[in-house]
Amino acid sequence: MKLKLDGVVLFLGRLRKDGYRNVERVRLLDYRSLLPKLRRAKLLSKMEGKRLIVQTENPDQLKLCFMEEAG
């Protein structure tokens, strides 16, 4: 099930027993809003058409530094 909101599309999972649905995936309608955050994190990034391309220092890294939880 897709749910379109302001600038994002939420892909929802099956209906749970408590009446809620899990958010399985989130897709942005415009990836350009991420560019300033990526540049502040000092990650090489660029747009090619509608596609966002990011180059990380460590290709084995699972999460980008601005996505990790602080704590």
Beta strands, then each sheet from edge to edge (+ up, - down):
strand 1: 2-4
strand 2: 8-15
strand 3: 21-28
strand 4: 44-48
strand 5: 51-55
sheet 1: 1+ 2- 3+
sheet 2: 4+ 5-
end
